[in-house]
């Protein structure tokens, strides 16, 4: 196939030079989930589990946490790989191309209980109501993790500040590459 034919955006029909993320949004392969932990008392934790699709699916999850905010206290965020998960409530990732019927091939559980695994990322976020204190990633490639197939990952937010409850607002983002 001609290289220029591949550069034609399917949605607009124009020859485009889009970022990879932008193109995956147009192709219906980019997903987001936004929520909060609810109030976390001092030393309390809240976990989200992500189970990646099997290797036979041919899908690679490119994970980027795009926003993490703590309202009142210092928050530690850990990403562990290879965890064992025993509970949680299933949620559906939202396709960023609202015209696409594609569903994420990963399974996401919020309020998860997990054990074990290997820590592969850590962030400490200061508390406060200023949105400019948001942390935890961005849309640049240096924040990306390409997750292993058929693997359980757990993101845990822990209130590590002194004696004040906090709420963590978060947004998870990934795209699924075939």
C-alpha positions in Angstrom: 0.0 0.0 0.0 1.2 3.5 -0.8 2.6 5.4 2.2 0.5 8.4 1.4 -2.6 6.2 1.4 -1.8 5.2 5.0 -1.4 8.9 5.9 -5.0 9.6 5.0 -7.1 10.0 8.1 -10.1 7.8 8.0 -12.3 10.2 9.8 -11.6 13.4 7.9 -10.2 12.1 4.6 -7.3 14.6 4.8 -3.6 13.9 4.6 -2.6 14.3 8.2 0.4 14.3 10.5 -1.2 13.4 13.8 0.5 12.2 17.0 0.1 8.5 17.6 -2.3 9.1 20.4 -4.5 11.4 18.2 -4.5 8.8 15.4 -5.5 6.0 17.9 -8.4 8.2 19.1 -9.6 8.6 15.5 -9.3 4.8 15.0 -11.4 4.1 18.1 -8.5 2.4 19.9 -8.0 5.0 22.8 -9.7 4.6 26.1 -10.2 6.6 29.3 -11.7 6.1 32.8 -12.1 9.0 35.2 -13.3 8.7 38.8 -12.2 9.2 42.4 -11.2 7.2 45.4 -13.7 8.7 47.8 -12.4 10.0 51.1 -9.1 8.2 52.2 -8.3 8.5 55.9 -4.7 8.8 57.1 -2.8 5.7 55.8 -5.8 4.4 53.9 -5.4 3.0 50.4 -7.5 2.5 47.3 -6.6 0.2 44.4 -7.5 -0.2 40.7 -6.7 -3.5 38.9 -6.1 -3.8 35.2 -5.9 -7.3 33.6 -4.4 -7.1 30.1 -5.7 -9.3 27.2 -4.0 -12.6 26.4 -1.0 -12.7 24.0 -3.1 -14.5 21.4 -5.3 -11.4 21.0 -2.3 -9.5 19.5 -3.2 -6.4 21.5 -0.6 -4.3 23.4 -1.8 -1.9 26.0 0.1 1.4 26.0 -0.7 2.8 29.4 -0.4 6.5 30.5 -2.0 7.8 33.7 -3.0 11.3 32.6 -4.1 13.0 35.7 -3.9 12.3 39.5 -4.9 15.0 42.0 -5.0 14.8 45.8 -7.4 17.3 47.4 -5.9 17.7 50.9 -2.9 15.5 51.7 0.2 13.9 50.2 -0.7 10.8 48.1 1.6 8.0 47.0 0.7 6.2 43.8 2.3 2.8 43.1 2.0 0.7 39.9 2.6 -3.0 40.5 2.9 -5.8 37.9 2.0 -9.4 38.4 -0.4 -8.9 41.3 -3.0 -11.3 42.6 -6.5 -9.7 42.8 -9.3 -11.1 45.0 -12.1 -8.5 44.6 -13.2 -5.2 43.0 -16.1 -3.8 41.0 -15.8 -4.0 37.2 -16.0 -0.8 35.2 -15.9 -0.1 31.5 -13.3 2.1 29.9 -14.8 4.9 27.7 -13.8 5.0 24.0 -12.5 8.5 23.2 -14.0 8.2 19.6 -17.6 8.4 20.6 -18.6 7.1 17.1 -16.7 3.9 17.6 -18.3 0.7 19.0 -14.9 -0.7 20.0 -14.6 -1.9 23.6 -11.4 -2.1 25.6 -10.0 -5.6 25.7 -8.6 -5.1 29.2 -10.6 -5.8 32.4 -10.7 -3.0 35.0 -11.7 -3.4 38.6 -12.0 -0.4 41.0 -11.8 -0.7 44.8 -9.7 -3.8 44.2 -8.0 -5.9 46.8 -4.6 -7.2 45.7 -1.4 -8.7 46.9 2.1 -9.3 45.6 3.6 -8.1 42.4 6.6 -6.1 41.4 6.6 -2.3 41.7 7.3 -0.7 38.3 6.4 3.0 39.0 5.9 5.3 42.0 4.8 9.0 42.2 4.3 11.2 45.2 1.7 13.9 44.8 1.3 16.9 47.0 -2.2 17.7 48.3 -4.2 20.8 47.6 -7.2 22.0 45.7 -5.1 23.7 43.0 -5.6 21.8 39.7 -2.0 22.8 38.7 -0.8 20.3 41.3 -2.1 17.4 39.1 0.6 14.8 38.5 1.0 11.2 37.6 1.8 11.3 33.9 1.2 13.1 30.7 0.6 12.3 27.0 4.3 12.2 26.2 6.1 8.9 25.5 8.3 9.2 28.6 5.2 8.5 30.8 4.1 5.4 28.8 4.3 1.9 29.9 3.7 -0.9 27.4 2.0 -3.6 29.5 2.7 -7.3 29.3 -0.1 -9.5 27.9 -2.2 -11.6 30.2 -0.9 -9.8 33.3 -2.6 -8.3 36.3 -1.5 -4.7 37.2 -2.6 -2.8 40.2 -2.5 1.0 40.8 -2.7 1.8 44.5 -3.3 5.3 45.9 -2.3 5.7 49.5 -2.8 8.7 51.8 0.7 9.2 53.3 0.1 12.7 54.7 -0.3 13.7 58.3 -3.7 13.1 60.0 -6.0 14.5 57.3 -8.3 12.7 55.0 -7.9 13.3 51.2 -9.7 12.4 48.0 -7.8 11.3 44.9 -9.3 12.2 41.5 -7.7 10.2 38.7 -8.0 9.6 35.0 -6.5 6.5 33.4 -5.7 6.6 29.7 -4.4 3.9 27.3 -4.6 2.9 23.7 -4.7 -0.7 22.3 -2.4 -1.4 19.5 -2.9 -4.5 17.3 
